[in-house]
Amino acid sequence: MQYKRLGSTGTKVSPLCLGTMTYGTPEWREWVLDEQASRPFIKQALDAGINFFDTADMYSRGESERVVGKALTDYAQRDDFVLATKVFMPMGNGPNDRGLSRKHIMSAIDGSLERLGTDHVDLYQIHRWDYDTPIEETMEALHDVVKAGKARHIGASSMYAWQFAKARDVPVAQVALAWVASNPMITAPIVGASKSHHLEQAIQAIDIELSADEKEALEAPYVPHPIAGHN
């Protein structure tokens, strides 16, 4: 496993990040795996050398953070994995139970840390853009979260991106991962897995090197599309 820098930081992460929206409770979404079914995938990822794990407070309304945090601390030492979570989505019915206000961010990070069973996350990300909160307020709150030692780095999860298309001799998902990973602006694609071969194929995609002609052919027909959940 060849590890990469997380963005412009000195933190080293695997070239694949295991996304964990699939893990938590099927009471939230029927396709979500419960704790017992989720743990083998986290163990499989660690055994393969993956050290980068991404979750969010809204996945299974917090249960994903609990499941992922418990499995990681059961299977590995805290310094041996890089843990990311996100803030923005509704976590309750109140007007301040969502968004990127200082009030919600300060409450949300404490809730996430409690569920994850750790005193800090390595990457704290805004899940979406908050059009109702001044960005200055959001950035100052995130800065204070870092200064308080509750997060090592901050980031953004989803703004806009290009869609992938179907291609030649390997599974489409592997081509998509290889294409994303070849972008110098990308540190590690986030992948989900609900079957063991999902993770196996994602790991195999690391070794796929697309030629300049292949990338040009993949990119030629693409047009940008709005991401679901954005106004």
Phi, psi and omega per residue, in radians:
M1 nan 2.105 3.099
Q2 -1.647 1.991 -3.061
Y3 -1.503 2.668 -3.061
K4 -2.185 2.782 3.040
R5 -1.254 2.460 3.054
L6 -1.383 1.764 -3.084
G7 1.035 -2.248 3.127
S8 -1.723 0.202 -3.127
T9 -1.509 3.063 3.058
G10 -1.608 -0.054 3.138
T11 -1.224 2.324 -3.103
K12 -1.780 2.293 -3.121
V13 -2.286 2.743 3.064
S14 -1.163 2.706 -3.138
P15 -1.275 0.008 2.949
L16 -2.217 2.450 3.054
C17 -1.997 2.245 3.135
L18 -1.459 1.972 3.044
G19 -1.405 2.476 -2.943
T20 -2.132 0.431 3.061
M21 -1.107 -0.427 -3.137
T22 -1.259 -0.261 -3.018
Y23 -1.914 2.303 -3.135
G24 2.782 -1.758 3.113
T25 -2.573 2.341 3.090
P26 -1.203 -0.115 3.050
E27 -1.176 -0.406 3.125
W28 -1.461 -0.889 3.042
R29 -2.456 2.454 -3.023
E30 -1.146 -0.379 -3.112
W31 -1.541 -0.024 -3.132
V32 -1.388 2.412 3.096
L33 -1.482 2.525 3.101
D34 -1.385 -3.138 -3.024
E35 -1.017 -0.826 -3.096
Q36 -1.077 -0.707 -3.136
A37 -1.338 -0.396 -3.085
S38 -1.395 -0.661 -2.984
R39 -0.986 -0.684 3.138
P40 -1.049 -0.542 -3.137
F41 -1.253 -0.649 3.088
I42 -1.168 -0.712 3.087
K43 -1.137 -0.743 3.108
Q44 -1.036 -0.753 3.135
A45 -1.113 -0.820 3.128
L46 -1.054 -0.769 -3.128
D47 -1.104 -0.501 3.135
A48 -1.437 -0.102 3.139
G49 1.749 -0.010 3.073
I50 -1.224 2.227 -3.135
N51 -2.116 0.111 -3.030
F52 -2.022 2.106 -3.058
F53 -2.282 2.308 -3.056
D54 -2.126 2.272 3.075
T55 -2.383 -2.952 3.102
A56 -2.750 2.646 -3.109
D57 -1.087 -0.550 -3.065
M58 -1.424 -0.228 3.112
Y59 -1.129 2.087 -3.084
S60 0.937 0.521 3.134
R61 0.884 0.782 3.065
G62 1.769 -0.347 -3.090
E63 -1.182 -0.558 3.085
S64 -1.067 -0.783 3.117
E65 -1.041 -0.738 -3.123
R66 -1.129 -0.819 -3.128
V67 -1.100 -0.819 -3.103
V68 -1.169 -0.797 -3.136
G69 -1.060 -0.750 -3.130
K70 -1.152 -0.770 3.141
A71 -1.106 -0.772 -3.114
L72 -1.095 -0.771 -3.126
T73 -1.266 -0.413 3.053
D74 -1.305 -0.590 -3.015
Y75 -1.746 -0.286 -3.021
A76 -2.610 2.800 3.016
Q77 -1.348 2.593 -3.046
R78 -1.011 -0.665 -3.112
D79 -1.300 -0.131 -3.091
D80 -1.607 -0.037 3.074
F81 -2.378 2.682 3.124
V82 -1.890 2.111 -2.987
L83 -2.000 2.236 -3.138
A84 -2.132 2.490 2.987
T85 -2.472 3.117 -2.977
K86 -2.403 2.798 3.124
V87 -2.387 2.507 2.985
F88 2.675 -0.843 -2.986
M89 -1.167 2.725 -3.129
P90 -1.032 2.339 3.067
M91 -2.065 0.133 3.134
G92 -3.032 -3.023 -3.094
N93 -1.658 -0.150 -3.095
G94 -1.339 2.756 -3.113
P95 -1.164 -0.370 3.137
N96 -1.831 0.248 3.133
D97 -1.627 0.413 -3.065
R98 -2.811 3.016 3.035
G99 1.486 -2.908 -3.057
L100 -2.158 0.549 3.027
S101 -1.224 2.796 3.078
R102 -1.034 -0.726 -3.126
K103 -1.010 -0.835 -3.093
H104 -1.250 -0.719 -3.127
I105 -1.037 -0.804 -3.113
M106 -1.133 -0.624 3.086
S107 -1.282 -0.720 -3.049
A108 -1.171 -0.722 -3.119
I109 -1.121 -0.682 3.119
D110 -1.144 -0.697 3.097
G111 -1.118 -0.740 3.131
S112 -1.111 -0.777 -3.123
L113 -1.111 -0.665 3.115
E114 -1.123 -0.771 3.140
R115 -1.200 -0.664 -3.131
L116 -1.286 -0.334 3.141
G117 1.262 0.635 -3.137
T118 -2.469 2.866 3.138
D119 -1.663 -0.055 3.102
H120 -2.781 2.715 2.907
V121 -1.908 2.691 -3.133
D122 -1.444 -0.478 -3.140
L123 -2.474 2.118 3.114
Y124 -1.982 2.075 -2.969
Q125 -2.047 2.503 2.930
I126 -1.353 2.280 -3.023
H127 -1.385 -0.605 3.073
R128 -2.546 3.004 3.072
W129 -1.461 2.376 -3.141
D130 -1.788 1.871 -3.111
Y131 -1.354 -0.152 -3.116
D132 -1.714 -0.102 -3.096
T133 -2.134 2.283 3.076
P134 -0.999 2.356 -3.103
I135 -1.073 -0.505 3.104
E136 -1.080 -0.709 3.098
E137 -1.113 -0.770 3.138
T138 -1.086 -0.827 -3.081
M139 -1.163 -0.656 3.104
E140 -1.138 -0.712 3.116
A141 -1.122 -0.764 3.111
L142 -1.113 -0.676 3.075
H143 -1.038 -0.750 -3.137
D144 -1.200 -0.565 3.060
V145 -1.082 -0.740 3.104
V146 -1.161 -0.807 -3.109
K147 -1.111 -0.477 3.105
A148 -1.391 -0.063 3.129
G149 1.412 0.202 -3.107
K150 -1.528 -0.274 3.060
A151 -2.531 2.510 3.110
R152 -1.495 -0.673 -3.111
H153 -2.479 2.804 3.071
I154 -2.111 2.737 -3.129
G155 -2.809 -3.076 3.119
A156 -2.215 2.423 -3.053
S157 -1.546 -1.005 -2.941
S158 -2.438 1.976 2.988
M159 -1.991 -1.574 3.071
Y160 -2.365 2.641 -3.128
A161 -2.684 2.919 3.092
W162 -1.520 2.565 3.057
Q163 -1.402 2.777 3.085
F164 -1.714 2.805 3.098
A165 -2.208 2.948 -3.132
K166 -1.321 2.616 3.099
A167 -2.651 3.119 -2.792
R168 -0.822 -1.974 -2.588
D169 -1.768 -0.030 3.114
V170 -2.252 2.863 -3.123
P171 -0.981 2.566 -3.111
V172 -0.956 -0.703 -3.112
A173 -1.075 -0.625 3.130
Q174 -1.216 -0.693 3.080
V175 -1.078 -0.771 -3.139
A176 -1.056 -0.786 3.138
L177 -1.136 -0.733 3.125
A178 -1.092 -0.681 3.131
W179 -1.171 -0.788 3.122
V180 -1.098 -0.789 -3.094
A181 -1.142 -0.427 -3.129
S182 -1.340 -0.248 3.123
N183 -1.289 2.141 -3.099
P184 -1.104 -0.266 3.113
M185 -1.461 -0.165 -3.086
I186 -1.761 2.241 3.072
T187 -1.487 -0.938 -3.102
A188 -2.694 2.084 3.059
P189 -1.091 2.531 3.074
I190 -1.630 2.205 -3.134
V191 -2.106 2.599 3.025
G192 -1.879 2.822 3.122
A193 -2.656 2.207 3.035
S194 -2.127 -0.052 3.005
K195 -2.374 2.623 -3.021
S196 -1.058 -0.590 -3.110
H197 -1.242 -0.353 3.067
H198 -1.041 -0.847 -3.115
L199 -1.241 -0.662 3.114
E200 -1.055 -0.785 -3.131
Q201 -1.173 -0.651 3.121
A202 -1.115 -0.727 3.127
I203 -1.133 -0.688 3.111
Q204 -1.117 -0.491 -3.117
A205 -1.140 -0.393 3.141
I206 -1.023 -0.569 -3.053
D207 -1.524 -0.050 3.128
I208 -1.419 2.179 3.087
E209 -1.966 2.021 3.131
L210 -1.496 2.364 3.076
S211 -1.301 2.913 3.107
A212 -1.053 -0.686 3.131
D213 -1.151 -0.689 3.133
E214 -1.139 -0.757 3.115
K215 -1.124 -0.683 3.120
E216 -1.120 -0.702 3.136
A217 -1.177 -0.633 3.123
L218 -1.210 -0.644 -3.039
E219 -1.476 -0.420 -3.005
A220 -0.944 -0.812 -3.076
P221 -1.494 0.001 -2.990
Y222 -1.368 2.498 2.995
V223 -2.285 2.597 -3.133
P224 -1.243 2.539 3.092
H225 -2.250 2.570 3.072
P226 -1.129 2.519 3.125
I227 -1.458 2.455 3.108
A228 -1.052 2.392 3.124
G229 1.677 -0.013 3.098
H230 -1.860 2.474 3.101
N231 -1.437 nan nan
